[in-house]
């Protein structure tokens, strides 16, 4: 659905007092958020699917790299001298120490333990006092690669195999523009199951009560457009000022600044697009009740100072108001999981994107193709 169709759908909902609805109710067992066995299987899914790792904007130049744990495995992604992004298991082939940490730029990766040195393409180039390893085959001892795919300005990593055969960039916004600058990144652990955080971001049923003084005054109570593309979803959160477009000819309508698009990148990432500000968040599971929230904040500035200030303002509004409210609600949900009050959580017609998420996760856990 293009922007014009989204505007028409939103204005129709405003006029009729409706919203996009699904056709079923889903009951998800609470035990699925607490089970160690289920958690282990979810990590296995994340290792065999193409999962967002970082934005391309974090790897602009040769040697730019991002190193972190993904699905419990240390991974480093780096842009090579040939412009190609590659990813490796972040472990020296000598004694296993990590060869990179955090974000940075390097000409090569030097193991901090014994100085073994790897080129940006992963090849082992230098061994300290190599006469002590007379039979070492350097070609066979490069960093162990995993599949990296750069699509729509996002680097996807598949740790096991070749993924599920789909294009991981299908249906996503294009974040590959050279005008899209990395404003900041953050890494925070929270005591929340990763799925609870995904769920809270892809439905607008909670806006009135969850964000009464932040988002709701500018938006609507339970009015969203929901679309699916494969296992991914896009949920449109309109601002009230979109109603000004009702008297504008369709060909002249400009949706920028009038909606927030939230893309769910199955299984554990979100891309949130505002007028000048885009956020990629990856929910990295640490334990059934703990998650690392890894966030990359991007500004569409085109070198314009005023645009940069607008992006920073939007970023601060999200990070200092709505996000803490969502986190507090998710923490509340997490705390009640041991209360015995609910055997399952119920998702209704207004939470269609969540139902789509759980159906695809169940399929992936059973080894079936996502849809």
Secondary structure, DSSP 8 states (H G I E B T S, - for coil): --HHHHHHHHHHHHHHT-----S--EEEEGGGGT-HHHHHHHHHHHHHS-EEEEEGGGG-STTEEEEEEETTEEEEEEE-TTS-EEEEES--TTT---S--EEEE-SSEE-TTT--EE-TTS-EEE-TTGGG-TT--GGGGS--EEEEEEETTEEEEE-STTTTSS-TTTT------TTEEEEEEEEEEESS-HHHHHHHHS--TTHHHHSTTTTTTTS-SS-EEEEEETTEEEEEEE-GGGGGGGGS-GGG---TTTEEEEEEETTTEEEEE-SSEEEEEEEEEEETTEEEEEEEEEEE-TT-HHHHHHHHHHHHHIIIIIHHHHHHHHHHHHHHTTTTS-SEEEE-GGGHHHHHHHHHHHHHHTT----
